[in-house]
Amino acid sequence: MSTVSEFVAILEDEQNRITAMRGCLAEILPGREVVFFEHAQEMIVWLGEHLGQVVLLSLDHDLPVKSGVGIAVDCGTGRQVADYLAAVPPSCPVIVHSSNDMCATGMFFALKDSGWPCSRVVPCDYIRWVADAWADKIRQYIWDGWIRVSR
């Protein structure tokens, strides 16, 4: 008998945030596979195949422009992922976690106006916000019944 994995998918490029998020998720949502993306378009393609298995999304806005030999690769923005999600039926909660207030607000309302259960966290205090405000949003989604947990 094969089981279908449940995923947490996160758009984030900063390693210290990724490490903190992994730690929180191991405690709060053990057994879920956590997938990180630092490129908006790669996340969109992946979501096209896996969105039905995702129990939580978390999106940053500002992503890097990476330099290579003679080329620069723009990783896009979280708004591109939010716009993709706004065009498909809501299926799981979304946390917008960006310090870019104007853009994060736009992402939040694009998702909310499309029916997605969503919330906003403003990063602060280095990475302490991950274990505090971000983790609290996940716990609230569990409490509200959006995310199932095994007992």
N, CA, C and O of each residue as an XYZ file, in Angstrom:
604
protein
N       0.845     -1.166      0.000
C       0.000      0.000      0.000
C       0.894      1.235      0.000
O       1.765      1.364      0.861
N       0.695      2.138     -0.946
C       1.516      3.346     -0.988
C       0.767      4.495     -0.348
O      -0.453      4.607     -0.469
N       1.509      5.343      0.331
C       0.903      6.506      0.955
C       1.354      7.753      0.219
O       2.463      7.820     -0.312
N       0.480      8.727      0.199
C       0.786      9.986     -0.454
C       1.381     10.919      0.589
O       0.806     11.114      1.660
N       2.527     11.492      0.274
C       3.160     12.438      1.184
C       2.351     13.716      1.280
O       1.710     14.144      0.320
N       2.394     14.312      2.456
C       1.844     15.649      2.633
C       3.027     16.600      2.763
O       4.015     16.311      3.438
N       2.896     17.735      2.102
C       4.006     18.675      2.006
C       3.705     19.994      2.698
O       2.553     20.415      2.810
N       4.760     20.625      3.151
C       4.775     22.039      3.491
C       5.716     22.653      2.464
O       6.867     22.231      2.351
N       5.242     23.639      1.719
C       6.051     24.253      0.668
C       6.319     25.712      1.031
O       5.401     26.467      1.350
N       7.598     26.094      0.975
C       8.012     27.411      1.447
C       8.894     28.091      0.409
O       9.839     27.497     -0.110
N       8.570     29.343      0.118
C       9.385     30.179     -0.764
C      10.272     31.039      0.135
O       9.801     31.985      0.767
N      11.542     30.704      0.181
C      12.478     31.404      1.072
C      13.895     31.167      0.572
O      14.241     30.057      0.167
N      14.712     32.210      0.601
C      16.085     32.085      0.105
C      17.148     32.260      1.185
O      18.319     31.987      0.922
N      16.792     32.698      2.374
C      17.790     32.938      3.419
C      17.994     31.684      4.273
O      17.051     31.170      4.875
N      19.235     31.202      4.316
C      19.535     29.945      4.983
C      19.202     29.959      6.472
O      18.734     28.951      7.001
N      19.431     31.075      7.158
C      19.119     31.112      8.589
C      17.621     30.977      8.841
O      17.213     30.354      9.821
N      16.811     31.546      7.980
C      15.355     31.381      8.100
C      14.960     29.933      7.803
O      14.130     29.354      8.503
N      15.554     29.359      6.767
C      15.249     27.979      6.390
C      15.553     27.033      7.547
O      14.748     26.156      7.863
N      16.694     27.205      8.168
C      17.071     26.356      9.299
C      16.073     26.502     10.440
O      15.644     25.503     11.017
N      15.701     27.732     10.773
C      14.736     27.970     11.848
C      13.364     27.386     11.506
O      12.704     26.809     12.370
N      12.937     27.532     10.267
C      11.639     27.003      9.845
C      11.628     25.475      9.901
O      10.650     24.875     10.347
N      12.703     24.855      9.453
C      12.794     23.383      9.527
C      12.643     22.910     10.971
O      11.926     21.947     11.241
N      13.320     23.591     11.895
C      13.238     23.223     13.306
C      11.831     23.338     13.851
O      11.363     22.442     14.554
N      11.149     24.427     13.538
C       9.761     24.611     13.997
C       8.840     23.554     13.412
O       8.007     22.986     14.118
N       8.991     23.294     12.131
C       8.102     22.333     11.476
C       8.337     20.913     11.973
O       7.393     20.127     12.053
N       9.571     20.570     12.306
C       9.854     19.238     12.850
C       9.102     19.032     14.161
O       8.680     17.920     14.476
N       8.939     20.101     14.912
C       8.231     20.025     16.189
C       6.711     20.103     16.012
O       5.974     19.320     16.610
N       6.250     21.042     15.196
C       4.807     21.306     15.079
C       4.114     20.359     14.105
O       3.001     19.904     14.368
N       4.758     20.064     12.994
C       4.162     19.213     11.948
C       5.093     18.063     11.590
O       5.516     17.950     10.439
N       5.419     17.212     12.551
C       6.326     16.096     12.241
C       5.691     15.171     11.202
O       4.473     14.994     11.166
N       6.531     14.598     10.375
C       6.040     13.658      9.373
C       5.663     14.310      8.057
O       5.424     13.612      7.072
N       5.605     15.634      8.019
C       5.335     16.319      6.749
C       6.656     16.559      6.036
O       7.657     16.895      6.667
N       6.655     16.389      4.743
C       7.852     16.673      3.958
C       7.906     18.173      3.679
O       6.947     18.749      3.165
N       9.014     18.790      4.013
C       9.173     20.232      3.829
C      10.002     20.475      2.577
O      11.095     19.930      2.423
N       9.464     21.304      1.681
C      10.134     21.600      0.422
C      10.346     23.113      0.348
O       9.396     23.888      0.463
N      11.591     23.520      0.156
C      11.936     24.941      0.054
C      12.270     25.294     -1.387
O      12.851     24.502     -2.128
N      11.884     26.503     -1.755
C      12.185     27.035     -3.083
C      12.769     28.425     -2.908
O      12.360     29.166     -2.014
N      13.718     28.779     -3.751
C      14.213     30.149     -3.758
C      13.960     30.807     -5.112
O      14.414     31.921     -5.369
N      13.233     30.106     -5.964
C      12.903     30.612     -7.301
C      11.391     30.475     -7.488
O      10.844     29.375     -7.419
N      10.730     31.597     -7.724
C       9.266     31.609     -7.810
C       8.737     30.681     -8.898
O       7.791     29.930     -8.659
N       9.325     30.721    -10.076
C       8.813     29.910    -11.181
C       8.977     28.416    -10.912
O       8.121     27.619    -11.296
N      10.072     28.035    -10.254
C      10.250     26.618     -9.907
C       9.171     26.172     -8.928
O       8.667     25.052     -9.022
N       8.819     27.042     -7.996
C       7.760     26.699     -7.046
C       6.419     26.559     -7.760
O       5.647     25.645     -7.468
N       6.146     27.457     -8.684
C       4.881     27.409     -9.428
C       4.769     26.102    -10.213
O       3.717     25.463    -10.208
N       5.840     25.707    -10.883
C       5.826     24.448    -11.638
C       5.585     23.277    -10.691
O       4.776     22.397    -10.989
N       6.279     23.257     -9.551
C       6.124     22.184     -8.570
C       4.689     22.163     -8.026
O       4.095     21.094     -7.885
N       4.141     23.331     -7.723
C       2.767     23.391     -7.218
C       1.765     22.866     -8.238
O       0.744     22.288     -7.865
N       2.047     23.060     -9.510
C       1.171     22.542    -10.554
C       0.999     21.033    -10.468
O      -0.026     20.500    -10.893
N       1.991     20.345     -9.925
C       1.940     18.890     -9.794
C       1.590     18.410     -8.387
O       1.114     17.286     -8.224
N       1.818     19.245     -7.361
C       1.701     18.780     -5.982
C       0.740     19.561     -5.088
O       0.591     19.215     -3.916
N       0.097     20.583     -5.591
C      -0.706     21.450     -4.724
C      -1.735     20.681     -3.903
O      -1.992     21.043     -2.755
N      -2.325     19.641     -4.455
C      -3.324     18.856     -3.734
C      -2.771     18.118     -2.525
O      -3.539     17.655     -1.682
N      -1.463     18.001     -2.428
C      -0.816     17.317     -1.304
C      -0.209     18.295     -0.295
O       0.358     17.871      0.712
N      -0.323     19.584     -0.555
C       0.283     20.597      0.307
C      -0.686     20.959      1.429
O      -1.853     21.264      1.184
N      -0.180     20.918      2.676
C      -1.015     21.255      3.835
C      -0.760     22.675      4.322
O      -1.562     23.220      5.080
N       0.350     23.281      3.896
C       0.692     24.646      4.303
C       1.677     25.232      3.308
O       2.615     24.572      2.862
N       1.433     26.500      2.970
C       2.363     27.269      2.143
C       2.839     28.470      2.938
O       2.084     29.033      3.730
N       4.083     28.862      2.732
C       4.601     30.088      3.327
C       5.429     30.796      2.268
O       6.313     30.194      1.659
N       5.144     32.072      2.049
C       5.750     32.802      0.938
C       6.458     34.063      1.385
O       5.868     34.912      2.054
N       7.718     34.186      1.017
C       8.452     35.439      1.139
C       8.204     36.211     -0.151
O       7.745     35.632     -1.136
N       8.500     37.497     -0.161
C       8.357     38.270     -1.393
C       9.685     38.445     -2.111
O       9.826     38.048     -3.267
N      10.646     39.031     -1.439
C      11.899     39.400     -2.082
C      12.818     38.194     -2.235
O      13.170     37.536     -1.255
N      13.195     37.918     -3.462
C      14.085     36.803     -3.780
C      15.321     37.349     -4.496
O      15.290     38.460     -5.025
N      16.397     36.583     -4.515
C      17.656     37.122     -5.051
C      17.731     37.153     -6.576
O      16.967     36.496     -7.284
N      18.679     37.940     -7.033
C      19.148     37.858     -8.415
C      20.513     37.207     -8.292
O      21.423     37.768     -7.683
N      20.654     36.029     -8.869
C      21.910     35.278     -8.749
C      22.780     35.528     -9.970
O      22.298     35.567    -11.102
N      24.065     35.695     -9.717
C      25.001     35.906    -10.816
C      25.717     34.608    -11.124
O      26.134     33.856    -10.243
N      25.834     34.392    -12.390
C      26.610     33.254    -12.865
C      27.686     33.776    -13.794
O      27.941     34.979    -13.845
N      28.302     32.896    -14.511
C      29.328     33.309    -15.466
C      28.639     34.023    -16.623
O      28.041     33.393    -17.495
N      28.736     35.340    -16.612
C      28.185     36.139    -17.697
C      26.669     36.282    -17.707
O      26.128     36.905    -18.620
N      25.958     35.722    -16.714
C      24.499     35.848    -16.701
C      24.015     36.160    -15.290
O      24.682     35.868    -14.297
N      22.860     36.750    -15.240
C      22.186     36.974    -13.967
C      20.839     36.271    -14.036
O      20.130     36.366    -15.038
N      20.496     35.570    -12.975
C      19.228     34.849    -12.928
C      18.347     35.508    -11.871
O      18.675     35.506    -10.685
N      17.235     36.065    -12.313
C      16.274     36.693    -11.402
C      15.351     35.596    -10.876
O      14.661     34.938    -11.655
N      15.336     35.399     -9.579
C      14.514     34.342     -8.978
C      13.047     34.735     -8.835
O      12.245     33.948     -8.333
N      12.689     35.936     -9.267
C      11.296     36.366     -9.224
C      10.905     36.903     -7.860
O      11.748     37.347     -7.081
N       9.595     36.852     -7.584
C       9.068     37.346     -6.312
C       7.944     36.434     -5.826
O       7.377     35.647     -6.584
N       7.651     36.566     -4.564
C       6.527     35.830     -3.997
C       5.199     36.237     -4.602
O       4.250     35.453     -4.585
N       5.110     37.441     -5.135
C       3.858     37.886     -5.755
C       3.503     37.014     -6.950
O       2.325     36.789     -7.225
N       4.509     36.524     -7.659
C       4.237     35.639     -8.794
C       3.563     34.353     -8.316
O       2.642     33.858     -8.966
N       4.015     33.814     -7.192
C       3.404     32.606     -6.643
C       2.012     32.925     -6.122
O       1.080     32.148     -6.330
N       1.860     34.060     -5.446
C       0.536     34.458     -4.938
C      -0.451     34.623     -6.090
O      -1.607     34.215     -5.972
N      -0.017     35.210     -7.191
C      -0.903     35.377     -8.353
C      -1.282     34.023     -8.955
O      -2.425     33.826     -9.368
N      -0.339     33.100     -9.005
C      -0.648     31.746     -9.471
C      -1.718     31.120     -8.573
O      -2.711     30.580     -9.060
N      -1.505     31.199     -7.260
C      -2.462     30.609     -6.317
C      -3.827     31.272     -6.417
O      -4.853     30.601     -6.300
N      -3.848     32.568     -6.629
C      -5.120     33.293     -6.730
C      -5.958     32.821     -7.916
O      -7.169     33.039     -7.955
N      -5.305     32.173     -8.882
C      -6.012     31.700    -10.082
C      -6.479     30.254     -9.973
O      -7.111     29.739    -10.896
N      -6.176     29.589     -8.849
C      -6.599     28.202     -8.662
C      -7.428     28.101     -7.380
O      -7.337     28.971     -6.514
N      -8.236     27.044     -7.254
C      -9.070     26.916     -6.055
C      -8.238     26.787     -4.778
O      -7.232     26.077     -4.762
N      -8.649     27.467     -3.716
C      -7.938     27.377     -2.437
C      -7.940     25.950     -1.903
O      -8.943     25.242     -1.989
N      -6.792     25.537     -1.346
C      -6.707     24.164     -0.857
C      -5.986     24.016      0.481
O      -6.046     22.950      1.093
N      -5.307     25.061      0.946
C      -4.579     24.986      2.212
C      -4.281     26.406      2.676
O      -4.409     27.352      1.899
N      -3.886     26.562      3.932
C      -3.550     27.895      4.410
C      -2.202     28.379      3.874
O      -1.325     27.592      3.520
N      -2.074     29.710      3.830
C      -0.860     30.364      3.341
C      -0.430     31.418      4.359
O      -1.247     32.200      4.845
N       0.852     31.423      4.668
C       1.436     32.488      5.486
C       2.319     33.327      4.572
O       3.204     32.796      3.901
N       2.084     34.630      4.542
C       2.959     35.554      3.829
C       3.949     36.072      4.868
O       3.556     36.734      5.828
N       5.213     35.774      4.680
C       6.245     36.177      5.644
C       7.291     37.044      4.939
O       8.296     36.535      4.443
N       7.051     38.329      4.899
C       7.963     39.235      4.215
C       8.027     40.561      4.960
O       7.028     41.040      5.496
N       9.215     41.139      4.983
C       9.364     42.463      5.592
C       9.097     43.575      4.578
O       9.113     44.752      4.937
N       8.856     43.221      3.335
C       8.503     44.192      2.308
C       7.005     44.482      2.465
O       6.166     43.814      1.861
N       6.691     45.474      3.275
C       5.308     45.717      3.691
C       4.351     45.927      2.520
O       3.284     45.315      2.476
N       4.718     46.774      1.585
C       3.808     47.068      0.472
C       3.528     45.812     -0.358
O       2.376     45.513     -0.674
N       4.573     45.092     -0.702
C       4.395     43.911     -1.549
C       3.713     42.767     -0.797
O       2.879     42.061     -1.364
N       4.064     42.582      0.478
C       3.433     41.522      1.273
C       1.946     41.794      1.450
O       1.137     40.867      1.421
N       1.585     43.044      1.631
C       0.170     43.404      1.758
C      -0.575     43.063      0.467
O      -1.690     42.545      0.510
N       0.039     43.352     -0.671
C      -0.575     43.009     -1.953
C      -0.747     41.511     -2.125
O      -1.779     41.051     -2.614
N       0.267     40.745     -1.721
C       0.174     39.285     -1.789
C      -0.959     38.782     -0.903
O      -1.770     37.958     -1.324
N      -1.006     39.286      0.326
C      -2.029     38.866      1.283
C      -3.425     39.093      0.717
O      -4.263     38.192      0.752
N      -3.679     40.288      0.196
C      -5.024     40.574     -0.308
C      -5.342     39.834     -1.603
O      -6.502     39.498     -1.844
N      -4.338     39.572     -2.445
C      -4.591     38.766     -3.649
C      -5.064     37.373     -3.241
O      -5.990     36.826     -3.840
N      -4.431     36.806     -2.226
C      -4.815     35.473     -1.743
C      -6.162     35.514     -1.022
O      -7.042     34.697     -1.291
N      -6.313     36.452     -0.121
C      -7.561     36.563      0.659
C      -8.759     36.788     -0.261
O      -9.797     36.144     -0.101
N      -8.618     37.690     -1.212
C      -9.722     37.987     -2.132
C     -10.068     36.795     -3.022
O     -11.160     36.745     -3.588
N      -9.153     35.838     -3.150
C      -9.397     34.625     -3.934
C      -9.891     33.471     -3.081
O     -10.095     32.366     -3.584
N     -10.086     33.722     -1.783
C     -10.649     32.709     -0.905
C      -9.652     31.857     -0.158
O     -10.052     30.939      0.558
N      -8.364     32.128     -0.299
C      -7.348     31.352      0.413
C      -7.327     31.749      1.881
O      -7.361     32.938      2.197
N      -7.273     30.766      2.792
C      -7.057     31.114      4.195
C      -5.609     31.595      4.320
O      -4.675     30.833      4.067
N      -5.428     32.846      4.706
C      -4.074     33.374      4.725
C      -3.848     34.298      5.915
O      -4.781     34.847      6.502
N      -2.578     34.443      6.239
C      -2.178     35.319      7.326
C      -0.857     35.957      6.952
O      -0.226     35.596      5.959
N      -0.460     36.903      7.762
C       0.758     37.673      7.480
C       1.636     37.706      8.710
O       1.147     37.909      9.821
N       2.922     37.508      8.522
C       3.915     37.616      9.585
C       5.004     38.562      9.085
O       5.490     38.435      7.961
N       5.376     39.509      9.941
C       6.450     40.437      9.597
C       7.734     39.964     10.282
O       7.809     39.962     11.510
N       8.738     39.566      9.509
C      10.001     39.142     10.109
C      10.634     40.265     10.927
O      10.667     41.420     10.502
N      11.133     39.908     12.099
C      11.791     40.872     12.971
C      12.671     40.130     13.962
O      12.581     38.909     14.095
N      13.509     40.863     14.645
C      14.318     40.286     15.710
C      15.126     39.086     15.210
O      15.054     37.987     15.760
N      15.907     39.340     14.133
C      16.722     38.329     13.456
C      15.831     37.174     13.005
O      15.053     37.351     12.067
N      15.912     35.992     13.636
C      15.032     34.888     13.240
C      14.088     34.469     14.363
O      13.380     33.470     14.233
N      14.070     35.212     15.448
C      13.189     34.860     16.564
C      11.718     34.795     16.124
O      10.952     34.001     16.670
N      11.323     35.599     15.167
C       9.946     35.633     14.689
C       9.481     34.272     14.173
O       8.289     33.968     14.215
N      10.416     33.450     13.686
C      10.031     32.140     13.155
C       9.439     31.284     14.264
O       8.359     30.717     14.099
N      10.132     31.183     15.390
C       9.654     30.367     16.515
C       8.497     31.016     17.261
O       7.776     30.347     18.002
N       8.322     32.311     17.066
C       7.236     33.022     17.754
C       6.030     33.200     16.821
O       5.144     32.346     16.782
N       6.000     34.285     16.087
C       4.822     34.649     15.282
C       4.509     33.642     14.184
O       3.348     33.286     13.985
N       5.536     33.176     13.468
C       5.294     32.240     12.362
C       4.763     30.912     12.891
O       3.785     30.381     12.366
N       5.397     30.380     13.918
C       4.946     29.122     14.519
C       3.540     29.269     15.115
O       2.734     28.342     15.044
N       3.254     30.421     15.694
C       1.912     30.666     16.244
C       0.844     30.623     15.156
O      -0.257     30.126     15.393
N       1.154     31.136     13.968
C       0.191     31.074     12.849
C      -0.076     29.618     12.475
O      -1.221     29.249     12.214
N       0.955     28.797     12.447
C       0.773     27.380     12.113
C      -0.085     26.706     13.181
O      -1.009     25.958     12.860
N       0.219     26.968     14.431
C      -0.591     26.394     15.527
C      -2.047     26.837     15.424
O      -2.953     26.053     15.707
N      -2.279     28.084     15.024
C      -3.653     28.572     14.876
C      -4.366     27.842     13.743
O      -5.546     27.512     13.864
N      -3.657     27.588     12.642
C      -4.263     26.825     11.545
C      -4.610     25.403     11.979
O      -5.617     24.849     11.538
N      -3.788     24.814     12.835
C      -4.103     23.487     13.379
C      -5.339     23.589     14.270
O      -6.274     22.799     14.142
N      -5.332     24.555     15.161
C      -6.462     24.764     16.087
C      -7.770     24.988     15.320
O      -8.819     24.469     15.702
N      -7.695     25.764     14.238
C      -8.889     26.071     13.435
C      -9.302     24.923     12.516
O     -10.332     25.015     11.848
N      -8.518     23.843     12.470
C      -8.874     22.682     11.662
C      -8.378     22.702     10.227
O      -8.736     21.825      9.441
N      -7.563     23.682      9.871
C      -7.052     23.744      8.508
C      -5.963     22.709      8.257
O      -5.803     22.218      7.140
N      -5.214     22.383      9.313
C      -4.143     21.398      9.181
C      -4.403     20.292     10.187
O      -4.560     20.546     11.381
N      -4.447     19.049      9.688
C      -4.624     17.898     10.568
C      -3.303     17.491     11.175
O      -2.262     17.572     10.523
N      -3.337     17.059     12.412
C      -2.129     16.518     13.039
C      -2.446     15.125     13.552
O      -3.570     14.841     13.966
N      -1.450     14.270     13.519
C      -1.615     12.912     14.045
C      -1.464     12.949     15.550
O      -0.595     13.644     16.076
N      -2.284     12.225     16.225
C      -2.212     12.172     17.698
C      -1.676     10.847     18.128
O      -1.536     10.596     19.325
